[in-house]
Amino acid sequence: MTTIHVKRAFKFRFYPTDAQAAELSRTFGCVRKVYNLALQARTEAWTLRQERVNYNATSAMLTAWKKTEELAYLGEVSSVPLQQALRHLQGAFSNFWQKRAKYPTFKSRKKSRKSAEYTSSAFRFRDGRLTLAKMAEPLAIVWSRQLPEGATPSTVTVSQDSAGRWFVSLLCEDRPTMPDAPGGSAVGIDAGVTSLVTLSTGEKITNPRHERKDRERLARAQRNLARKVKGEGANRTKARIKVGRVHARIADRRRDFLHKLTTRLVRDNQVVVIEDLTVRNMLRNRRLSRAIADASWSEMRSMLEYKCEWYGRDLVVVDRWFPSSKLCSTCGTLRSRMPLNVREWTCDCGTTHDRDVNAAKNILAAGLAVAACGDGVRPQRSTPGGRSSVKQEVVPPRRSRAAAQPRG
């Protein structure tokens, strides 16, 4: 039994009173305002004076903003979410300076995520009742799962999605456990569109195509929204929420399916080998972009990463240039080309391959070779341009709030 201490977020729905909803909506607006003001100040400082403004400077700016008549309303909400917004902006700039992300962008009132983060000084959690700062009553949370025994949240994040649903995420220390996988068990995974994944065992898992199933419903809701006059009218708001509900239904079903799939793969195998796919570039293919986005390979990889870390499994990532489809898994012969329409082929050695199963077997073999001996084990697997044929990627810990959602 593998056990490790991790910070884990538990997400629940809750139903606020009218007063609580109004307070949270004001807080969301203030968080967005402070973030945008600080981003503007930091951008101007760098553009005009080549000066880097840090978190402490923006925190002092926030104090000054509250004293002005124009921004006095910032003092009406809890100060903790506002300070957290400045910390998140500092993190965004750190990622930018270290070339891990693009330059931070302004938050939009309509498109950006509505959320506010509270640290332990801004909420009270006793006997399963959570009360936020500036609120007299605890939140009416639907406890759909149990928190770890004796766990006390270190941070609480409240959010509202495009469908109007309210969520609260509690970050707690946890010790997720899972029985050890059978000795030597390993699996190679080839991602696809028709089959979401093909395993080196020969198993193919069909792509549920959640977006395609609700495409007609989504199109109808979007047409209804397009007919409404732009503005803040009640009818347009209702139509916008209907569109959000369809999107939420698709996302919820997709996430649930991926959680069940990745948990099974991690539970049954000690070593999981995947390809390093460049999903962002693949989405530029107009014919396949919708299907690729619906498959959500990036989310599946993210789940495999943190679940392997939690449960003591090994995740090996094979280089994107490794010719898994063109290589015979039996004799190692490398074909010069393999068009996408070729789904089955016969090697010169007489072996007939299913394209996806063969690719999954090659991915597994490459991953095991890297894990055991390093790169360059099989020379015929070299790729054009001097790129490494296979590699073992060090998977970074996923500790961001976006990644730390309820895990299946």
Buried (B, 14 or more C-beta within 10 A) or exposed (E): EBEEEBEBBBBBEBEBEEEBBEBBEBBBBBBBBBBBBBBEBBBEBBEEEEEEBEBEBBBEBBEEBBEEEEBEEBBEBBBBBBBBBBBBBBBBBEBEEEEEEEEBEEBEEEEBEBBBBBBEEBBEBEEEEBBBBBBEEBBBBEEEEEBEEEBEBEBBBBBBBBBBBBBBBBBBBBEBEBEEBEEEEBBBBBBBBEBBBBBBBEEBBEBBBBBEBBBEBBEEBBEBBEEBEEEEEEEBBEBBBBBBBBBBBBBEBBBEBBBEBBBEBBBEBBBBBBBBBEBEEEBEEEEBEBBBBBBBBBBBBBBBBBBBBBBBBBBBBBBEBBBBBBBBBEEBBEBEEBEEEEEEBEBEEEBEBBBBBBBBBBBBBBBBBBBEEEBEBBEEBBBEEEEBBBBBBEBEEBEEBEBBBBBB
